């Protein structure tokens, strides 16, 4: 008789086999994470500064625009990061 753990692992294998990564792939993925975290931090610092200036002047339209830009930048960077990570994972 199989344990619940063994049954769960079988179901996971059916859904999608686990992918084992090489040390080089792990290092490349870690480097991508580091680079994209830095890019995101750079953009957020810049935009937060711009938002602060807009708050001082009371320009609500600019504040909203900058917040939308920050959200779009986060989404674009996340999508770009994920596509690059997928490329690294698919290399054998």
URPE-V154851 format. One record per residue. PHI is phi as a letter, one per 40 degrees, with the letter a starting at -180 (none if undefined). OMEGA is omega as a letter, one per 40 degrees, with the letter a starting at -180 (none if undefined). BURIAL is # if it has 24 or more other ideal C-beta (glycine too) atoms within 12 Angstrom, else .. Layout:
# URPE-V154851
phi=PHI omega=OMEGA burial=BURIAL
phi=PHI omega=OMEGA burial=BURIAL
This chain:
# URPE-V154851
phi=none omega=a burial=.
phi=c omega=i burial=.
phi=c omega=i burial=.
phi=c omega=i burial=.
phi=c omega=a burial=.
phi=c omega=i burial=.
phi=c omega=i burial=.
phi=c omega=i burial=.
phi=c omega=i burial=.
phi=c omega=i burial=.
phi=c omega=i burial=.
phi=c omega=i burial=.
phi=c omega=i burial=.
phi=c omega=a burial=.
phi=c omega=a burial=.
phi=a omega=a burial=.
phi=c omega=i burial=.
phi=c omega=a burial=.
phi=b omega=i burial=.
phi=c omega=a burial=.
phi=b omega=i burial=.
phi=c omega=i burial=.
phi=c omega=i burial=.
phi=c omega=i burial=.
phi=c omega=i burial=.
phi=c omega=i burial=.
phi=c omega=i burial=.
phi=c omega=i burial=.
phi=c omega=i burial=#
phi=c omega=i burial=.
phi=c omega=i burial=.
phi=c omega=i burial=#
phi=d omega=a burial=.
phi=c omega=a burial=.
phi=c omega=a burial=.
phi=c omega=i burial=#
phi=c omega=i burial=.
phi=c omega=i burial=.
phi=c omega=a burial=.
phi=c omega=i burial=#
phi=c omega=i burial=.
phi=c omega=a burial=.
phi=c omega=a burial=#
phi=c omega=i burial=.
phi=c omega=i burial=.
phi=c omega=a burial=.
phi=c omega=i burial=#
phi=c omega=i burial=.
phi=c omega=i burial=.
phi=c omega=i burial=.
phi=c omega=i burial=#
phi=d omega=i burial=.
phi=c omega=i burial=.
phi=c omega=i burial=.
phi=c omega=i burial=.
phi=c omega=a burial=.
phi=c omega=i burial=.
phi=g omega=a burial=.
phi=c omega=a burial=.
phi=c omega=i burial=.
phi=c omega=i burial=.
phi=c omega=i burial=.
phi=d omega=i burial=.
phi=c omega=i burial=.
phi=c omega=i burial=.
phi=c omega=i burial=#
phi=c omega=i burial=.
phi=c omega=i burial=.
phi=c omega=i burial=.
phi=c omega=i burial=#
phi=c omega=i burial=.
phi=c omega=i burial=.
phi=c omega=i burial=#
phi=d omega=a burial=.
phi=c omega=i burial=.
phi=c omega=i burial=.
phi=c omega=i burial=#
phi=c omega=i burial=.
phi=c omega=i burial=.
phi=c omega=i burial=.
phi=c omega=a burial=#
phi=c omega=i burial=.
phi=c omega=i burial=.
phi=c omega=i burial=.
phi=c omega=i burial=#
phi=c omega=i burial=.
phi=c omega=i burial=.
phi=c omega=a burial=#
phi=c omega=a burial=.
phi=c omega=i burial=.
phi=c omega=i burial=.
phi=b omega=none burial=.
